[in-house]
Amino acid sequence: MKPNFETISKEVIHLLSFPQADVLATREEVHQRQLELDRALALGNLEHSKIRIYFEDNESKKVVETTVWAVTDQRVILKQGHSIPINRIYKSA
């Protein structure tokens, strides 16, 4: 994706603060994000593959490489109980 995403480790995600607003503007983008997260979940559970999640907290755009363990209605759950609100995710790949 774009090079303006700062790479971080999953261990610092719990220190971040997330606004309520969605980072995506259209229904098509939101639908595409959900498809990508469903795929990431399948890859994590079946193949233990890591993916990149591009997201934004209250300070800047970030990317983390991790395994997705679960996807709820509102959050993506990572190892060690860390999570990212779905509405703050741009893309997963």
C-alpha positions in Angstrom: 0.0 0.0 0.0 1.1 3.6 0.4 4.6 4.2 1.9 3.2 6.7 4.5 2.2 3.9 6.9 4.5 3.5 9.9 5.4 -0.2 10.7 4.7 -1.1 14.3 4.8 -4.3 16.3 1.6 -5.9 17.5 2.8 -5.6 21.1 2.2 -1.8 21.1 -1.3 -1.9 19.7 -2.8 -1.9 23.2 -1.2 1.5 23.9 -2.9 3.2 20.9 -6.1 5.3 21.0 -8.7 4.9 18.3 -11.4 7.5 17.3 -14.9 6.3 16.6 -15.1 7.5 13.0 -14.7 5.1 10.1 -11.6 5.6 7.9 -13.4 4.4 4.8 -16.0 6.6 3.0 -18.0 4.3 0.7 -20.1 1.1 1.2 -18.0 -0.6 -1.5 -14.8 0.1 0.5 -16.4 -1.2 3.7 -17.6 -4.3 1.9 -14.1 -4.9 0.4 -12.5 -4.5 3.8 -14.8 -7.1 5.3 -13.9 -9.6 2.5 -10.2 -9.0 3.2 -10.6 -9.5 6.9 -12.6 -12.7 6.4 -9.8 -14.0 4.1 -7.1 -12.9 6.7 -9.0 -14.9 9.4 -9.1 -18.0 7.2 -5.4 -17.7 6.4 -4.6 -17.2 10.1 -6.6 -20.2 11.3 -5.9 -22.6 8.5 -2.3 -21.8 7.5 -1.1 -19.7 10.4 -0.1 -17.1 7.8 0.7 -13.5 8.7 -0.9 -10.6 6.9 -0.5 -6.8 7.0 -3.2 -4.7 8.5 -3.2 -1.0 7.4 -5.0 1.2 9.9 -5.1 4.6 11.6 -5.1 5.5 15.2 -5.7 9.0 16.6 -2.1 10.1 15.6 -1.1 8.5 12.3 -1.4 5.7 9.7 0.2 2.5 10.8 0.8 -1.1 9.5 1.3 -4.2 11.5 2.2 -7.7 10.3 0.4 -10.3 12.4 -1.9 -13.3 12.4 -5.6 -12.7 12.7 -7.2 -15.0 15.4 -10.8 -13.7 15.3 -13.0 -11.1 13.7 -16.0 -9.8 15.7 -18.6 -7.3 14.5 -16.4 -4.4 15.7 -12.8 -5.6 16.2 -10.1 -7.8 14.7 -8.5 -9.9 17.4 -4.8 -10.6 17.2 -2.4 -12.8 19.3 -2.1 -12.0 23.0 -5.6 -10.5 23.1 -4.6 -7.3 21.2 -7.3 -5.9 18.9 -7.9 -3.2 16.3 -11.3 -1.6 15.7 -12.6 -2.6 12.2 -13.7 0.9 11.5 -10.1 2.1 11.7 -8.7 -0.4 9.2 -8.0 0.7 5.6 -6.9 -2.7 4.2 -5.5 -6.1 5.0 -3.2 -7.9 2.6 
